[in-house]
Amino acid sequence: MSVVSCLRAGSLPFRSACTPAQCLAIIRREMGGHGPRKMVITPSRWQWHKYKDMLHFYTMLGVIPLGTLVFLVNVFIGPAELAPIPEGYTPKYWEYYSHPISRFLSRYMCTSHQQDYEKYLHFMYDENEKKQIRLTEKKVRDLMSERGDSKAMYYRPILTRYHRMVRDEYEKLEHIRGQ
């Protein structure tokens, strides 16, 4: 078939004068020639096409259902209307939003302003406790350095032969601290 299509295209200058075997030899020679014999290596675009496919797939997976949901909510439910509050009824925090989707997100996904405030108060309480502990530790360190106390929970007696060396070290430390 390739011989016939080659002959029809008129790529051979003397197509009527050659035999089929000669035509094949000429075709082989033509396919291997015409310019330098090199193969240009180009980077693959597979990752780009895969990224586009996944982006379109997940976009459509989210856009179509959410777009339909928003359309139906806006058409069939619509925004809330203001009405007088009955006696003895305290509105919930999500009832202050006019759009139904905002009310749903506020009620089931987000925390109320009161909860946020109480979490902030708890955070401030914890930070105040840490501050008090740090101040107490600083006061203990200052008193220990002032009085020469030790943090050790046990008593290790100093041997007599090392007593003079320890006393000299203690006096040197007191002199360095400026007391």
TASUL-V890004 format. One record per helix or strand of 3 or more residues. SS is the DSSP state (helix for helix, strand for strand). FROM is the first residue (numbers start at 1). TO is the last residue. If there is no record, write none. Layout:
ss = (SS | SS)
from = (FROM | FROM)
to = (TO | TO)
//
This chain:
ss = (helix | helix | helix | helix | helix | helix | helix | helix)
from = (2 | 15 | 20 | 46 | 93 | 100 | 113 | 160)
to = (9 | 17 | 32 | 77 | 96 | 108 | 147 | 177)
//
